Amino acid sequence: METALAKVAEMQAPAGQAAPQRRRKPRQQSEEVARYFLAKDGSSIDKPELGAEVASEGEALIRAFQSKNGVIYTVLAYKAEAEIQGGSPTLVKRPLRK
């Protein structure tokens, strides 16, 4: 019993050490707006064609399930912009809103 308690005590971090901090996702990802489209009739993986846009992922899944092909497309739109840092340009992507 004492050896089990000693092992547990060894496994615990010393009181002076803090738990590792979690990294936050960049703010850019939280600004992304996904748009949902049903696949157009005759569309394929090789040649995707967007059909009707729907308001939410849930609605897209339901309507795709009811259709004959059952495929939805999720679109994220970005704009490429140059950002000057330290005298040299860096290309960044900025989310576009509908």
N, C-alpha and C positions, 0 to 999 in steps of 0.2 A: 504494500500500500504506500509506504513512504517513498519507494522508488518511482512510483507512478506520479506522486505529487511533485517530486523533484524534477521529473521530466516536463511536467506541465509548467512549472516555474521557469525552467530553462527556455521553454518555447515562447513565453511571454516576452514582449519587448520591454526594455528598461523604461522607467518612467520618464526619462529625459527625451526620449525619441518620439517624434510625432508620426502618425500614420502617413503614408505617402499620399500626396495630393492628386486628385483626378484632374486630367486636362480638360479644358473646355473646348467645345467645337468652335471653330471660327464663326464670327457673326454672319459671314456671308452665307453659310449654309442655312441659317434660320430665315433668311430673306427669300429663299427660293420658293417659287410658286409652281407646283406641278399642274399640268392641264391633262385632261383625260379624253381620249378619242376612241370611238369604236372603229374597227377596221372596215374599210369600204369593201363591198362585194367584189370578189376577184383579186383582192389583195393577198400577198404572200409574204413569207419571211424574206425572200429574195428581193421582192419589190413591194415594200410596205406603202400603203396608201391610207391616208387619214379620212375617216368618214365623219359622222356627226360628233360634235363635242358634247360632253355631258358634264354636269356640275361637280360631281364628286367621284371618288374611287369606288365607293359602294354602289352608286348608281351605275357606273361603268361595268362593274362586275355582273350586276343583275341583268342589265340589258345585253351584255355579251353572252351570258349564259343562255338567254332566251333566243339569241340569234343562231344562225346555222354554223358560223365559223368560231364563235366564242373568243375572239381575240380583241384585246384592248391595247392601246399605245399610250404611254405616259411621256409627256414632252416637258422638258425643262429648257427654257430659253435664256440665253446669255448674250451680252454684248462685250466684244473685245475692246479694251481701252488700254492706252499707254499711260503708265504711271512713272513719273520721274523721281528716282531715289538716288541721291548721291551723284547726280549728273548723268546717270545712264538710265535709259528707258527700260521699263519692265512691263511686259504684257500681262494684264490681269483680266479675269472675266467677272462681269457684274450681272447679277440676275435681272431679268426683265420682268416687269409686272404686266398683267393682261390689261 
